[in-house]
Every structure is written in structure tokens, then in C-alpha cells.
Amino acid sequence: MSSVPDNLQHWKHEGVAVDVAVGIEALFACCSTLCGFSVQERGALGRDRHWVPLDEDLCIADVSVYYLSGLDASLRVYEQITLALHELLDEYPEARELLRGQSFARVFH
């Protein structure tokens, strides 16, 4: 099972989607406390939700981490997600449309 949502799974025959899926899987592998996150349009998020900008209109929101001694999603986790997604978007600008509105979650086998 994959951390990539089912609606991205059908894109796996496309080269960009495969690389996006691999990048997301690598993000979860390197960030062991990350449970999940979403990529949303900034205008769609209310002020009550915590988010960080990804680019001019996309942001990272709904970041959740494993509850370990009361830790919340730290700035470091947001930075790791942002860095990973920026690397994907730098290499594959067309991946913006694949990421927009998607939620990603760690999956246990």
C-alpha cells in the first residue's frame, strides 16, 4: 500500500506522477514522525487552519505528526515537506496540478 492517494494512483503510468509518488514516499521515509499533510489552495483555507506557503497560491496544511511526548507538527516538519515539494516542483512544474487539493498520509503495511 502507498502513501499516495488513490486518485493519483491512476496517474502512475505517467512519468511525472511516478516521480511525484516516489518523492512523496521518500518524504515519509525520511520524516519518521510525519503522519500526513495536504496541499491546498491558499484562498480555500480559513484563518483557523495552520498552513505554510508552498508557492504563490498553494500551501501545505493539515500537517499531523505522531503524538510523542506532546509534540506538535514543528517548523522543521513543515520545512521538510516544503523542501521536498519544492524539489519536485522545480524538476516537474506540471506536478502542481497533481498536488493541488491532495492529502497524503502514512500507510502501514
C-alpha positions, -999 to 999 in steps of 0.1 A, spaced: 0 0 0 12 35 -7 11 70 9 -1 83 -24 -38 89 -27 -59 66 -49 -68 94 -73 -30 98 -80 -25 61 -85 -42 62 -119 -15 87 -130 13 62 -122 16 53 -159 26 90 -164 63 97 -158 56 128 -137 31 111 -114 56 83 -108 83 107 -98 58 126 -76 48 94 -59 84 84 -53 91 118 -39 62 117 -15 72 82 -4 108 94 2 94 123 23 75 99 46 106 77 48 129 105 59 104 122 82 96 94 106 71 114 128 50 126 98 15 111 97 1 132 69 -4 166 52 -24 182 24 -16 206 -4 -44 232 -7 -51 265 -25 -44 293 -1 -77 310 -7 -96 279 3 -82 279 38 -97 297 67 -78 316 93 -84 288 119 -62 264 100 -24 264 103 -6 264 69 27 275 53 31 288 18 44 265 -9 42 289 -38 21 319 -50 -13 301 -44 -6 267 -30 2 259 6 9 230 29 -19 224 55 -33 198 79 2 186 89 0 159 115 27 140 133 27 111 157 20 122 192 53 118 210 56 135 244 32 162 234 50 173 203 30 191 176 40 195 140 71 216 143 85 241 119 112 215 110 85 191 97 69 219 76 103 228 63 110 191 53 77 189 34 82 223 17 118 214 6 106 180 -8 77 196 -27 99 224 -40 124 199 -53 96 181 -71 81 213 -85 115 226 -97 120 194 -116 84 189 -127 64 222 -128 34 203 -142 32 184 -109 14 214 -94 -19 202 -108 -12 167 -94 -5 180 -59 -33 206 -58 -61 195 -34 -44 162 -25 -40 147 10 -11 124 18 -10 100 47 14 75 60 2 39 53 11 9 74 16 -25 58 
